[in-house]
Amino acid sequence: MNRPTYRLLALDVDGTLLDRDGNLRSATVEAVRRAAEAGIQPVICTGRRYRRARPIAEMLGLDVPIVCNSGAIVKEPSDHSTLWRADLPREITTTLLDLLAGLDEPAVSFTDLAPHEADFVVERDPMGRPFFDDYLEQNRGHACVDPGWADRDSSRTHYHICAIGDRGRMLEVEAEIHRTLPGLVRTFVQRSPRYLGTMCEVLHLDASKWTAVLRLAELWGIAPEEICAVGDDHNDVPMIAGAGLGVAMGHAPREVLEVADHVTLSEEDDGLAHFIDGVLLARSDSSSRGHLVP
């Protein structure tokens, strides 16, 4: 029996492509290039906003769609168009924002606008919350400050909503969200090394990196079992669990390691490059290697 052949390589960014200092190592770039040359299409799947994900794709030489905002949106870098977005229903958004207001937790809602426009909307800046204000300070110039945004129905601002604080508090907020909206939304509580605070992310129930990857796979005629996914955080769990080959970075938390088919080295030990060269390309049948997926 032939070994399985993978045609799509879904890659997390922070902690997978990038090391803990936010660097894209040459070993990683070269390994991703070798995968592409072998006919395995790399696709970036990240919790980052499109603005912050696009430069990573450019450094890797990738010109295919980018899965952003933990899978809530897919953007086409050639013209910045939106290929897919999982909007939160208005009634869920209203309940969610009322809940966060009742918990005295300000919210940030991400937009889907042109690159020269705002990435997200908040009611004021500064917010008077250290963790929240750290996020605003590091994204200065990319926010729309609108005190009444939460009362307006806009399909361009209600697909990815977050609270920001310390991890313990965000876990409490997550629990309250699921008590109030049971089985109606998807949440991730996680922290980027770039920021001081932890985010409680709220997305459409059907939104995830895996859902978004499947949209691209269907477009390209790729079966789920032909997908390999690599990640290290909670928002990577759906794609690691669903992919034909799900891979966790060695430094990933227990919840991620438990769903993986394979665990590679940590990002500090060039775990992604080690996996691509030592496992992924070794498993690919050289006779089936062809051109990149169009």
Disulfide bonds with the S-S distance in Angstrom:
none
